[in-house]
Amino acid sequence: MISWLVSAMAAAGVRDELTCSICLNLYTDPIMLPCGHNFCQGCAERLLDSQEESDGYSCPECRAEFQERPELQRNRALGNIAEHFRPNKGEQGGSDICCTYCVCSSVAAAKSCLHCEASLCDTHLRVHSKSAEHVLTEPTTSFMKWKCSLHKQMLEYYCWEDSSCVCVYCWMAEEHRGHSVGSLIEASEKKKKALRNVLLKLSPDRKETDGEAQRLHERRREVEEKAACWIDVITALFRDIKEQLEAVEKRVLNEIYREEEKLFLHLCTLIQQLEIKKDELSRKIGDIEGLCNRQESDFSGAVMEGGHNKHKETNHIQALDSGDVFMDLVSETLLKGLDGIFAVVNERLYGQEATDMLLDISTAGDQVLVSKDRKSAVCTLTDLGRPRTPKRFVYIGQALSTKSFTSGRHYWDMKVSESEDWRVGVVYPSTKRKGKLAVIGNSNKSWCLYRWTEYTRPYKVTYSVKHDGKDIDLPHIRSCRKIRISLDYEAGRLSFYSLSQPIRLLHTFTASFTEPLYAAFLVIEENSFVKIIS
């Protein structure tokens, strides 16, 4: 036992001699300063770099000073010896730090003693001193970070004025005299308490951020799912369009073939008749030539007969001039087929068509005439004297639809005045029925597209969209005769389209709809009109 202890102490002494005093690890590529002390090459270079701005260079061991940066000479012999003492990582049980006192084999350290500057395995830890100055930490080789760089003593105190850890000699030194210096453990506890308070404040923010991130992830998944759904819809739609186009092409070609065959047979019949007539004419010409040598009366009769036949032939030729029948045939068949394709596209993209869109006369103001079919609204300057009810608009030519929308996708088409002002859009049923806020677009309960005229010379016509009293001009529109309003209630999208050639998206509002939506129509000037055509 005594011999083992002696050899352990000797090995520990040799290991200390092979330890760099800067990083407290075994030498790595050791070098030697002119004063004779050895250090790791990396440690020495970093030390000398840090002394660049000072008046000179010095050795951290003996404080020997050098006027110029010393040359670093590699100590190969010391490096080779250090390599023999370097533990094999595969034998450490997963730890890079070995017990200082287990010299016969490399045993992973369980703790490190800052006072002894040694690492201990579980066996040596049981017999280690338990006194207060022997502070145990997780296995480490960086003992210097726990000690004062100047006095090489344990950092046991904390200076609150300088916010720095100090040893007992630093505490008594001039630069910390009169400062508030306390136990490092107490300072650590105060810092931890302050950090816990910060953590308490940050936790709700973190929770809120997590919630927001979760909502964004869910929104992203919704976007991905909706995009995938639309990809399937459009792929199927174009597949059907291609099939229908091929069917339309086949119908048009079949019509052309049938008409060609019909005309061909008709022409063959006419040609056959003309061939017969040609033979008859040839025979008659022969007869007439024979008569030329006979009496004059017979000749005259032959001439008259020939003239009568010529008249009939002319009628047959006129019957052939029937115009370009193919153009009319192709146009009719093709347009019918394309109308069917457009109907499929509208149904697939916009959902159920609002075919039952009618004007609600009970909401119509005194300045709006509603047609018998309740599809048209026309402005009149004559007060119609309609009875006042809670649903009716007062002093404005505005009316709502009988149909409301609380879900789904819908669209409706309209013809509008090209020379008089109007407004079209949607409103909540809770919108006011009198005053400025009753006009569609002027409140946060209505959205509209409108035409208005600036009566300057020359007159200036502008198309704009409006919601909550805020206008957005649409300068790229010159004229608008047909309009489509498209509504996706769940998605909160309201879009306005111009159905002129080419069809264009004018504007899209986005909102979270909270009430049913009614279509709204406003006619402003005399004879201005809006007509539902969907």
C-alpha positions in Angstrom: 0.0 0.0 0.0 2.8 2.4 1.0 4.8 1.6 -2.3 1.6 2.2 -4.3 1.1 5.5 -2.6 4.8 6.5 -3.2 4.6 5.6 -6.9 1.2 7.5 -7.2 2.8 10.6 -5.6 5.8 10.3 -8.0 3.5 10.0 -11.0 1.5 12.9 -9.8 4.7 15.0 -9.5 5.8 14.0 -13.0 2.4 14.9 -14.3 2.6 18.3 -12.7 5.9 18.9 -14.4 4.3 18.0 -17.7 1.4 20.5 -17.2 1.2 23.9 -18.9 0.8 26.6 -16.2 -1.5 28.6 -18.5 -4.1 26.1 -19.6 -3.3 23.5 -16.8 -3.4 20.7 -19.3 -0.7 18.4 -20.5 1.7 20.1 -22.9 0.5 20.3 -26.5 3.4 21.2 -28.9 5.5 22.6 -26.0 7.8 25.5 -26.6 10.5 27.1 -24.4 11.0 30.8 -23.7 14.5 32.3 -23.3 14.1 32.1 -19.5 13.7 28.3 -19.7 10.0 27.9 -18.8 7.9 25.8 -21.1 4.3 26.4 -22.3 2.0 25.0 -25.0 2.7 26.7 -28.3 -0.9 28.0 -28.6 -0.9 29.3 -25.0 2.4 31.1 -25.4 1.3 32.7 -28.7 -1.9 34.0 -27.2 -0.1 35.3 -24.2 2.5 37.2 -26.3 -0.3 38.6 -28.6 -2.0 40.0 -25.5 1.2 41.8 -24.5 1.6 43.4 -27.9 0.3 46.8 -26.8 2.4 46.9 -23.6 6.0 48.2 -23.3 7.5 44.7 -23.3 7.0 41.0 -22.9 7.2 38.9 -19.8 7.1 35.2 -18.7 4.0 34.4 -16.7 6.0 32.0 -14.5 9.1 34.1 -13.4 8.0 37.5 -14.6 11.2 37.8 -16.7 10.9 40.7 -19.1 11.9 40.8 -22.8 12.2 44.0 -24.8 11.4 42.3 -28.0 9.0 39.5 -28.7 11.0 36.3 -27.9 11.4 33.5 -30.3 9.6 30.3 -29.5 11.8 27.2 -29.6 10.0 23.9 -29.8 10.8 21.4 -27.0 10.4 18.0 -28.8 11.7 15.9 -25.9 9.2 17.4 -23.5 6.4 16.9 -26.0 7.3 13.3 -26.5 7.2 12.7 -22.7 3.9 14.5 -22.4 2.4 12.3 -25.1 3.1 9.1 -22.9 1.0 10.6 -20.1 -1.8 11.7 -22.4 -4.9 9.5 -21.7 -6.4 7.4 -24.4 -10.0 8.6 -25.0 -11.3 5.2 -25.7 -10.4 4.0 -22.1 -12.0 6.9 -20.3 -15.6 5.7 -20.3 -16.7 8.7 -22.3 -14.9 11.4 -20.3 -11.9 13.4 -21.6 -10.6 14.1 -18.0 -8.9 11.3 -16.0 -8.3 10.9 -12.4 -5.0 12.5 -11.4 -4.1 9.8 -9.0 -4.9 6.7 -11.1 -1.5 6.4 -12.7 -1.6 2.7 -13.5 -4.7 3.0 -15.7 -6.8 5.8 -17.1 -10.0 6.2 -15.0 -12.5 8.8 -15.8 -12.7 11.6 -13.1 -16.0 12.1 -11.3 -15.1 15.5 -9.7 -12.3 18.1 -9.7 -11.0 19.8 -6.6 -10.3 23.5 -7.2 -8.2 23.7 -4.1 -6.0 20.7 -5.0 -6.1 21.4 -8.7 -6.7 17.7 -9.2 -9.4 15.5 -10.7 -10.6 12.5 -8.7 -12.4 9.3 -9.6 -15.1 7.8 -7.4 -12.6 5.8 -5.4 -10.3 8.8 -4.6 -13.3 11.1 -4.1 -14.4 9.0 -1.1 -11.1 9.6 0.8 -10.8 13.2 -0.3 -10.8 16.0 2.3 -14.3 17.4 3.1 -13.1 20.7 4.5 -14.6 23.9 3.2 -11.6 25.1 1.2 -11.7 21.9 -0.9 -14.3 23.0 -3.5 -15.5 20.3 -5.8 -16.8 20.9 -9.3 -17.6 18.9 -12.4 -14.4 17.4 -14.0 -12.3 20.2 -15.5 -8.8 21.0 -16.5 -9.3 24.8 -16.5 -8.5 25.5 -12.9 -7.1 28.9 -13.6 -10.5 30.3 -14.4 -11.4 29.6 -10.8 -8.3 31.4 -9.5 -7.1 34.9 -9.4 -4.8 35.5 -12.4 -2.7 37.8 -10.3 -2.4 36.0 -6.9 -3.2 32.4 -7.9 -5.7 32.2 -5.1 -9.3 30.9 -5.1 -11.9 33.5 -6.2 -14.1 33.5 -3.1 -15.5 37.1 -3.2 -17.5 39.4 -5.5 -16.9 43.1 -5.9 -20.3 44.8 -6.7 -18.8 48.1 -7.8 -16.5 46.5 -10.3 -18.8 43.5 -11.1 -15.8 41.1 -10.8 -14.8 38.1 -8.8 -11.8 38.6 -6.5 -9.6 36.6 -4.1 -8.8 37.5 -0.5 -5.7 39.5 -1.5 -7.6 41.4 -4.2 -10.2 42.3 -1.5 -7.5 43.8 0.7 -5.7 45.6 -2.2 -5.9 49.3 -2.8 -8.2 49.1 -5.9 -11.0 47.4 -4.0 -10.7 49.3 -0.7 -14.0 50.8 0.3 -15.9 48.7 -2.2 -18.9 46.6 -1.4 -17.4 43.1 -1.4 -19.4 40.0 -0.4 -19.2 36.3 -0.6 -19.1 34.9 -4.1 -21.7 32.3 -3.1 -24.1 35.0 -1.9 -23.4 37.1 -5.0 -24.1 34.0 -7.2 -27.4 33.4 -5.4 -28.5 37.1 -5.9 -27.5 36.9 -9.6 -29.5 33.6 -9.9 -32.5 35.3 -8.1 -32.3 38.2 -10.5 -32.1 35.8 -13.4 -35.1 33.9 -12.1 -37.1 37.2 -12.0 -36.1 37.9 -15.5 -37.1 34.4 -16.4 -40.5 34.9 -14.8 -41.0 38.0 -17.0 -39.7 36.2 -20.1 -41.8 33.1 -19.6 -45.1 34.7 -20.6 -43.4 36.3 -23.6 -42.0 33.0 -24.5 -45.4 31.4 -24.1 -47.0 34.1 -26.2 -44.3 33.7 -28.9 -44.8 29.9 -28.9 -48.5 30.4 -29.3 -47.9 32.9 -32.2 -45.4 30.5 -33.8 -47.9 27.7 -33.4 -50.6 29.8 -35.0 -48.3 30.6 -37.9 -47.4 26.9 -38.3 -51.1 26.1 -38.4 -51.7 28.9 -40.9 -48.8 27.6 -43.0 -50.3 24.1 -43.0 -53.7 25.6 -44.0 -52.0 27.5 -46.9 -50.3 24.3 -47.9 -53.5 22.3 -47.7 -55.4 25.0 -49.6 -52.7 25.3 -52.3 -52.8 21.5 -52.7 -56.5 21.6 -52.9 -56.5 24.3 -55.6 -53.8 22.4 -57.5 -56.1 19.4 -57.6 -59.0 21.6 -58.6 -57.1 23.4 -61.4 -55.5 20.2 -62.6 -58.9 18.5 -62.8 -60.4 21.6 -64.4 -57.9 21.8 -67.1 -58.1 18.1 -67.8 -61.9 18.5 -68.2 -61.4 21.7 -70.3 -59.0 19.7 -72.6 -61.5 16.9 -72.9 -64.4 19.3 -73.6 -62.3 21.2 -76.1 -61.5 18.0 -77.9 -65.2 17.2 -77.9 -66.0 20.7 -79.2 -63.3 20.2 -81.9 -64.8 16.9 -82.9 -68.3 18.3 -83.1 -67.2 21.3 -85.2 -65.2 19.0 -87.5 -68.1 16.6 -87.8 -70.4 19.5 -88.6 -68.0 20.7 -91.3 -67.7 17.1 -92.7 -71.5 16.7 -92.8 -72.0 20.1 -94.4 -69.2 19.3 -96.9 -70.9 15.9 -97.7 -74.2 17.6 -98.1 -72.9 20.3 -100.3 -70.8 17.8 -102.2 -73.9 15.6 -103.0 -75.8 18.7 -103.9 -73.1 19.8 -106.3 -72.8 16.3 -107.7 -76.5 16.4 -108.5 -76.2 19.8 -110.1 -73.2 18.7 -112.1 -75.1 15.6 -113.2 -78.1 17.7 -114.2 -75.8 20.1 -116.1 -74.1 17.2 -117.9 -77.6 16.0 -119.0 -78.5 19.5 -120.1 -75.1 19.8 -121.9 -75.9 16.6 -123.8 -79.4 18.0 -124.6 -77.9 21.3 -125.7 -75.4 19.4 -127.9 -78.2 17.5 -129.5 -80.2 20.6 -130.0 -77.2 22.4 -131.5 -76.9 19.6 -133.9 -80.6 19.8 -134.7 -80.3 23.6 -135.2 -77.3 23.2 -137.4 -79.4 20.8 -139.5 -82.3 23.2 -139.6 -80.0 25.9 -141.0 -80.3 24.2 -144.3 -84.1 24.0 -144.0 -87.0 26.5 -143.8 -86.6 29.7 -142.0 -89.7 29.1 -139.8 -88.2 25.9 -138.3 -85.0 27.8 -137.6 -86.9 30.5 -135.7 -88.6 27.9 -133.5 -85.3 26.3 -132.6 -83.9 29.7 -131.6 -86.8 30.4 -129.3 -86.5 27.0 -127.6 -82.8 27.6 -127.1 -83.4 30.9 -125.5 -85.9 29.5 -123.0 -83.4 26.8 -121.9 -80.7 29.4 -121.4 -82.9 31.2 -119.0 -83.4 28.0 -116.9 -79.6 27.4 -116.8 -79.0 30.8 -115.4 -81.4 30.1 -112.5 -79.4 26.9 -111.7 -76.1 28.8 -111.5 -77.6 31.5 -109.2 -78.8 28.7 -106.9 -75.2 27.7 -106.2 -74.3 31.0 -104.7 -75.2 30.2 -101.0 -72.5 32.2 -99.2 -69.9 30.9 -96.7 -72.1 28.4 -94.9 -69.0 27.0 -93.1 -68.5 30.3 -91.2 -72.0 30.4 -89.8 -71.9 26.7 -89.0 -68.5 26.8 -87.2 -69.4 30.0 -85.3 -72.7 28.6 -84.0 -71.3 25.2 -82.9 -68.0 26.6 -81.5 -69.7 29.3 -79.5 -72.2 26.9 -77.9 -69.3 24.6 -77.0 -67.2 27.4 -75.5 -70.2 28.7 -73.5 -70.5 25.2 -71.9 -66.8 25.3 -71.0 -67.1 28.8 -69.5 -70.1 27.6 -67.4 -68.0 24.7 -66.0 -65.1 27.1 -65.2 -67.4 29.5 -63.4 -69.0 26.7 -61.4 -65.6 25.2 -60.4 -63.9 28.4 -59.5 -66.6 30.6 -58.0 -68.9 28.0 -56.5 -72.7 28.2 -56.7 -73.9 30.9 -59.1 -76.2 33.5 -57.5 -79.0 32.9 -60.1 -81.6 33.9 -57.6 -80.1 37.3 -57.0 -83.0 39.8 -56.8 -83.5 43.3 -55.5 -85.4 43.7 -52.2 -88.0 46.4 -52.8 -88.5 46.8 -49.1 -85.0 48.2 -48.8 -85.1 50.5 -51.9 -84.9 54.2 -51.4 -87.3 56.8 -52.8 -84.9 57.6 -55.7 -84.6 54.2 -57.1 -86.9 52.4 -59.5 -86.9 48.6 -59.3 -87.9 46.7 -62.4 -90.8 44.1 -62.4 -88.3 41.2 -62.5 -86.4 42.9 -59.7 -83.2 42.6 -61.6 -82.6 46.3 -62.4 -82.3 49.5 -60.4 -82.6 52.9 -62.1 -82.2 56.3 -60.6 -85.1 58.7 -60.7 -85.4 62.3 -59.5 -89.1 61.8 -58.7 -89.8 61.0 -55.0 -91.7 57.7 -55.1 -93.1 58.3 -51.6 -92.4 54.8 -50.3 -93.4 54.2 -46.7 -90.6 54.6 -44.1 -89.6 51.3 -42.5 -86.5 50.2 -40.5 -85.2 48.3 -43.5 -85.6 51.1 -46.1 -82.8 53.5 -47.1 -83.8 57.2 -46.8 -82.8 60.0 -49.2 -80.5 57.8 -51.3 -81.1 55.6 -54.3 -79.8 52.5 -52.7 -81.2 48.9 -52.4 -80.1 45.5 -51.2 -80.5 42.0 -52.4 -83.0 39.5 -51.0 -80.3 36.9 -50.7 -77.6 37.0 -48.0 -74.3 35.1 -47.7 -73.0 33.6 -44.5 -70.7 31.0 -46.0 -69.3 29.5 -49.2 -68.0 31.0 -52.5 -70.4 33.0 -54.7 -70.3 35.5 -57.6 -72.8 37.6 -59.5 -72.5 39.7 -62.7 -73.9 43.1 -63.5 -74.3 45.6 -66.3 -73.7 49.2 -65.1 -74.1 52.7 -66.6 -71.3 53.8 -68.8 -72.1 57.5 -68.6 -73.7 57.9 -65.1 -72.3 57.3 -61.6 -73.1 54.3 -59.5 -71.9 52.0 -56.7 -72.0 48.2 -56.2 -70.7 46.0 -53.4 -71.8 44.3 -50.2 -73.0 45.4 -46.8 -73.8 44.1 -43.3 -77.5 44.1 -42.4 -76.7 46.3 -39.4 -75.5 49.2 -41.6 -77.3 52.5 -41.1 -80.3 53.4 -43.4 -80.0 57.1 -43.2 -77.2 59.7 -43.4 -73.7 59.6 -44.8 -72.7 56.3 -43.2 -75.6 54.6 -44.9 -74.0 55.1 -48.3 -72.2 51.9 -49.4 -68.4 52.1 -48.8 -68.6 55.0 -46.2 -68.6 52.8 -43.1 -66.7 49.8 -41.8 -69.8 47.7 -42.6 -69.7 48.0 -46.3 -67.4 47.5 -49.3 -67.9 48.9 -52.8 -66.6 49.6 -56.3 -67.9 52.9 -57.8 -67.8 55.3 -60.7 -67.8 59.1 -60.1 -67.5 62.1 -62.4 -65.5 65.2 -61.7 -67.4 68.0 -63.4 -64.5 70.0 -64.7 -63.7 70.8 -68.4 -63.1 68.3 -69.8 -65.1 65.9 -67.5 -63.0 63.4 -65.6 -64.3 59.9 -64.9 -62.7 57.9 -62.1 -63.3 54.3 -60.9 -62.4 53.5 -57.3 -63.0 51.0 -54.4 -64.0 52.1 -50.9 -64.3 50.7 -47.4 -64.6 52.5 -44.1 -64.5 55.8 -45.9 -61.1 55.1 -47.4 -60.8 55.4 -51.2 -58.4 53.6 -53.5 -58.4 54.9 -57.0 -58.1 52.5 -60.0 -56.4 54.7 -62.6 -55.9 51.8 -65.1 -59.7 51.6 -65.9 -61.0 53.7 -68.7 -64.5 52.2 -69.0 -66.5 49.6 -67.2 -69.8 48.2 -68.6 -69.9 44.7 -67.0 -68.8 43.8 -63.5 -68.4 40.6 -61.5 -68.3 40.5 -57.8 -66.8 37.3 -56.3 -67.1 36.5 -52.6 -65.3 33.8 -50.5 -66.9 34.2 -47.1 -64.7 31.9 -45.1 -61.5 33.1 -46.7 -62.6 36.8 -46.1 -62.0 37.7 -49.8 -64.2 40.1 -51.8 -63.0 40.7 -55.4 -64.2 43.0 -58.2 -63.6 42.1 -61.9 -64.1 43.9 -65.1 -65.7 41.6 -67.7 -64.6 43.8 -70.6 -62.0 42.4 -72.9 -59.7 41.3 -71.5 -61.2 40.2 -68.1 -59.3 41.9 -65.3 -59.1 41.7 -61.6 -59.8 45.3 -60.4 -59.3 44.9 -56.6 -59.6 42.4 -53.7 -60.6 43.3 -50.1 -59.6 41.0 -47.3 -61.5 41.0 -44.1 -62.9 38.7 -41.3 -66.6 38.8 -42.0 -68.7 38.7 -38.8 -72.2 39.2 -40.2 -74.3 38.0 -43.2 -73.4 39.9 -46.4 -76.0 41.4 -48.7 -75.3 42.6 -52.3 -75.9 46.4 -52.4 -76.6 48.7 -55.4 -76.6 52.5 -55.5 -77.7 54.7 -58.5 -76.7 58.3 -58.1 -77.5 60.3 -61.2 -80.8 60.4 -63.2 -81.0 57.4 -65.5 -78.0 55.7 -64.0 -78.7 52.0 -63.7 -77.4 48.7 -62.4 -78.7 45.4 -63.9 -78.1 41.9 -62.5 -77.3 39.6 -65.4 -76.1 36.4 -63.6 
